Amino acid sequence: MLLEFVLDERVPVITLNRPHADNAITTELAVQFIEVLETIAARPSVRVAVLTSAGTGPCPSVVTCTNARR
């Protein structure tokens, strides 16, 4: 799986899982990422998501977002 997603009560954790490629974004990974963001956007209690990566490749550690319904 290219992307791992754990939805805690309020803080989802998204892990890019392509350490062999320094977690580079592919079309397939981008599609999965968008699906995860849509799932997160449907939860009004979520105000922030943690973005991390497997391995030692670069990745931003925190992504803040606003709920689209606000």
N, C-alpha and C positions, 0 to 999 in steps of 0.2 A: 504494500500500500504506500502511495506517495505522500499521503497526508494523514496524520493521526489527529483525532479530535476528541477532546474530553470536555463535556459540558457540566461544570460544577453548577451550583445554584445560581451564582451571579457572575462568575469569572470563567469563561471558557478558555481552554488552552489548546492552541493549534500548533502542531509540530510538523515542520517540513521534514520529510523522511527520505532524502536523497543524499546521504553523506558521501557516497562515492562520486557525486557530481557537484560537490560543494553546495548542495541544495538549490541548484539552478532551477528556475521556473520553466516548465514545459507546458505545452498546450493542455495535456491531460491534468497536470498539477493545477493549472490555472482554473480549469473547469471544476475540479474538486474544491478548490479554495472558494470560488464563487458560491458553490452549493452550501458550503459551511457558513459563509457570511450571510446567506439568505436565511439559514436556520437560526443564526444568532440574532438577526434583525427581527425575527418573529417573536422574540422574547423581550418584552418591555423592561424586565428587571435587569437585563444585561446592559452595562454602560461602558465596559472595557473588555478587551480580549488580550490574552497573552499570546504572542507569536514567538516561537522558539524553533530550534532546528536540531536534528540529530547530528551527531558527529561534531567536528570542529569548524565546519564551514560558517561563513558569515550569515547573520540573520538579525533583524531588529528584534529587541526583546519585548517591547510592549507596543501595542497599537491601540489608540483610543478611538472610539467611534461614538456617534450619536444615533439614537434610534430614529429611523425614517419617519415614524408616526408622530414625532414631536414637532 
